Amino acid sequence: MIFDPLYLLMIAPAMILSLWAQWKVKHNYKKYAAVPSSSGLTGAQVAKAILSGNGLHSVRIEEVQGVLTDHYDPAARVLRLSPGVYGGRSVSAAGIAAHECGHALQHAAAYGPLALRQTLAPAAIWGSKLSWIFIMVGMVVHSLASLTWVGIGLFSLAVAFSLITLPVEFDASRRAKAILPTLGLVSSSDRDGVAAVLNAAAMTYVAAAASAILTLVYFLLRANGSRN
């Protein structure tokens, strides 16, 4: 399928957007990691201040290895921050820590899209893995063509997961941008840097959703073409 000109033509815009978004994230993260935040607090301290300020004392903060591996685990109620964010005293560290706290705040408020994403996650993971097998077998073995539609149905779960991720991530960033100045954790001069880092990160999710949608459209076109 990767050698199909139609697939390459359809997926090219999403691939370009994805490469640009990844470059933008790394560029902005590195740029503002070199800019000390006005509060002088580490990312872990920023996270603790936000969580404590919202009564989320039961959410733990842990360091996790890697770069930009930061995430909130709703099942374990743990905020995991990469070393550069956990111990960093930069604008990047403050913004990313606040974003992950945004997910913890969503969880505490029973934010609908987050709950839906949690529910959909297992099916989306397996659907994404198994869909390719069904689709390829269905397209190659004509007597099993109906399997193609089973695979498309499974892949649709991954597409739905990508789409529901968008409001979850954008809302977490919105919460972060609002709460940092409210608690006095960043100054007005830090806000542009925080916004630059978080906006760039958001574009990676837009690119992922675009890629998933275009791939689904490709599958539908090929499935209809085979049937006709």
Protein Blocks (a to p, Z undefined) as FASTA:
>chain_A
ZZpmklmmmmmmmmmmmmmmmmmmmmmmmmmmmpccfklpafklmmmmmmmmnopambcc
dddedehiaccdfklopacddfklmmpccfklmmmmmmmmmmmmmmmnopaklmmmmmmm
mmmmmmmmmmmmmmmmmmmmmmlmmmmmmmmmmmmmmmmmmmmmmmmmmmmmmmmmmmmm
mnopacfklmmmmmmmmmmmmmmmmmmmmmmmmmmmmmmmmmmmmmZZ
